[in-house]
Amino acid sequence: MTKLSIPIFAQAATGTGQLQQGLGIALGIIMAIAFIFGVIQIIGGVRQVRNGEAEGKMGIVAGILIAGAVAIMVALYSAFGLGTSVVTPQGF
């Protein structure tokens, strides 16, 4: 009986460029969806403020944070010296 052994390594076969490109495309899709959801959240918050509800202001703040989450994280990574770890969002 012959034992077949195949070495398996946790490395990308074609390099990290293709992996970063794939992550960039995924991040671009997530960013587009989050931006749309954030804008909807802001509009909902404005409507609540018009109706006199106190939760409207928090809805506006939440919408801003959701819509700008990627930009906020890039700024934080760069501020703490981890700018090389940032994956650039790409179009899809």
C-alpha positions as YAML, in Angstrom:
chain: A
units: angstrom
residues:
- id: 1
  name: MET
  ca: [0.00, 0.00, 0.00]
- id: 2
  name: THR
  ca: [1.42, 3.34, -1.02]
- id: 3
  name: LYS
  ca: [0.90, 6.37, 1.13]
- id: 4
  name: LEU
  ca: [0.29, 9.55, -0.86]
- id: 5
  name: SER
  ca: [1.46, 12.75, 0.80]
- id: 6
  name: ILE
  ca: [0.87, 16.18, -0.66]
- id: 7
  name: PRO
  ca: [2.36, 19.18, 1.11]
- id: 8
  name: ILE
  ca: [-0.25, 21.84, 1.84]
- id: 9
  name: PHE
  ca: [0.88, 25.37, 2.62]
- id: 10
  name: ALA
  ca: [-1.21, 28.35, 3.70]
- id: 11
  name: GLN
  ca: [0.06, 30.53, 0.89]
- id: 12
  name: ALA
  ca: [-1.54, 31.93, -2.21]
- id: 13
  name: ALA
  ca: [-0.20, 30.10, -5.25]
- id: 14
  name: THR
  ca: [-0.08, 33.17, -7.51]
- id: 15
  name: GLY
  ca: [1.10, 35.69, -4.92]
- id: 16
  name: THR
  ca: [-0.69, 38.20, -2.79]
- id: 17
  name: GLY
  ca: [-1.50, 40.61, -5.63]
- id: 18
  name: GLN
  ca: [-4.45, 38.56, -6.82]
- id: 19
  name: LEU
  ca: [-5.70, 38.08, -3.25]
- id: 20
  name: GLN
  ca: [-5.52, 41.80, -2.52]
- id: 21
  name: GLN
  ca: [-7.33, 42.55, -5.78]
- id: 22
  name: GLY
  ca: [-10.13, 40.14, -4.82]
- id: 23
  name: LEU
  ca: [-10.39, 41.65, -1.35]
- id: 24
  name: GLY
  ca: [-10.43, 45.13, -2.89]
- id: 25
  name: ILE
  ca: [-13.37, 44.22, -5.11]
- id: 26
  name: ALA
  ca: [-15.24, 42.67, -2.17]
- id: 27
  name: LEU
  ca: [-14.55, 45.78, -0.09]
- id: 28
  name: GLY
  ca: [-15.83, 47.97, -2.93]
- id: 29
  name: ILE
  ca: [-19.11, 46.05, -3.01]
- id: 30
  name: ILE
  ca: [-19.49, 46.23, 0.77]
- id: 31
  name: MET
  ca: [-18.68, 49.95, 0.71]
- id: 32
  name: ALA
  ca: [-21.33, 50.63, -1.95]
- id: 33
  name: ILE
  ca: [-24.00, 48.76, 0.00]
- id: 34
  name: ALA
  ca: [-23.02, 50.44, 3.29]
- id: 35
  name: PHE
  ca: [-23.07, 53.88, 1.68]
- id: 36
  name: ILE
  ca: [-26.58, 53.35, 0.32]
- id: 37
  name: PHE
  ca: [-27.78, 51.98, 3.68]
- id: 38
  name: GLY
  ca: [-26.14, 54.91, 5.51]
- id: 39
  name: VAL
  ca: [-27.85, 57.47, 3.28]
- id: 40
  name: ILE
  ca: [-31.21, 55.74, 3.86]
- id: 41
  name: GLN
  ca: [-30.51, 55.83, 7.61]
- id: 42
  name: ILE
  ca: [-29.74, 59.56, 7.45]
- id: 43
  name: ILE
  ca: [-32.95, 60.26, 5.54]
- id: 44
  name: GLY
  ca: [-34.92, 58.25, 8.11]
- id: 45
  name: GLY
  ca: [-33.28, 60.21, 10.92]
- id: 46
  name: VAL
  ca: [-34.17, 63.52, 9.29]
- id: 47
  name: ARG
  ca: [-37.79, 62.40, 9.00]
- id: 48
  name: GLN
  ca: [-37.83, 61.46, 12.69]
- id: 49
  name: VAL
  ca: [-36.40, 64.85, 13.68]
- id: 50
  name: ARG
  ca: [-39.09, 66.57, 11.62]
- id: 51
  name: ASN
  ca: [-41.75, 64.60, 13.48]
- id: 52
  name: GLY
  ca: [-40.23, 65.63, 16.82]
- id: 53
  name: GLU
  ca: [-38.85, 62.25, 17.81]
- id: 54
  name: ALA
  ca: [-35.67, 62.21, 19.89]
- id: 55
  name: GLU
  ca: [-34.22, 59.11, 18.18]
- id: 56
  name: GLY
  ca: [-33.81, 60.97, 14.90]
- id: 57
  name: LYS
  ca: [-30.51, 62.57, 15.88]
- id: 58
  name: MET
  ca: [-29.00, 59.18, 16.70]
- id: 59
  name: GLY
  ca: [-30.27, 57.86, 13.38]
- id: 60
  name: ILE
  ca: [-28.42, 60.64, 11.58]
- id: 61
  name: VAL
  ca: [-25.20, 59.93, 13.49]
- id: 62
  name: ALA
  ca: [-25.53, 56.19, 12.83]
- id: 63
  name: GLY
  ca: [-26.06, 56.83, 9.13]
- id: 64
  name: ILE
  ca: [-22.94, 58.98, 8.94]
- id: 65
  name: LEU
  ca: [-20.89, 56.31, 10.69]
- id: 66
  name: ILE
  ca: [-22.23, 53.54, 8.46]
- id: 67
  name: ALA
  ca: [-21.75, 55.49, 5.24]
- id: 68
  name: GLY
  ca: [-18.22, 56.56, 6.15]
- id: 69
  name: ALA
  ca: [-17.03, 53.39, 7.89]
- id: 70
  name: VAL
  ca: [-14.41, 52.52, 5.27]
- id: 71
  name: ALA
  ca: [-12.94, 56.02, 5.25]
- id: 72
  name: ILE
  ca: [-12.89, 56.07, 9.05]
- id: 73
  name: MET
  ca: [-11.05, 52.74, 9.22]
- id: 74
  name: VAL
  ca: [-8.49, 53.81, 6.60]
- id: 75
  name: ALA
  ca: [-7.82, 56.98, 8.61]
- id: 76
  name: LEU
  ca: [-7.41, 55.01, 11.84]
- id: 77
  name: TYR
  ca: [-5.08, 52.46, 10.26]
- id: 78
  name: SER
  ca: [-2.96, 55.24, 8.78]
- id: 79
  name: ALA
  ca: [-2.89, 57.18, 12.06]
- id: 80
  name: PHE
  ca: [-1.55, 54.17, 13.96]
- id: 81
  name: GLY
  ca: [1.11, 53.38, 11.36]
- id: 82
  name: LEU
  ca: [-0.67, 50.43, 9.75]
- id: 83
  name: GLY
  ca: [-1.21, 52.11, 6.38]
- id: 84
  name: THR
  ca: [0.37, 49.20, 4.50]
- id: 85
  name: SER
  ca: [-2.34, 46.90, 5.86]
- id: 86
  name: VAL
  ca: [-5.13, 48.85, 4.17]
- id: 87
  name: VAL
  ca: [-6.81, 47.18, 1.16]
- id: 88
  name: THR
  ca: [-7.89, 49.77, -1.40]
- id: 89
  name: PRO
  ca: [-11.54, 49.41, -2.46]
- id: 90
  name: GLN
  ca: [-11.90, 48.78, -6.19]
- id: 91
  name: GLY
  ca: [-14.79, 49.07, -8.62]
- id: 92
  name: PHE
  ca: [-16.78, 45.99, -9.51]
...
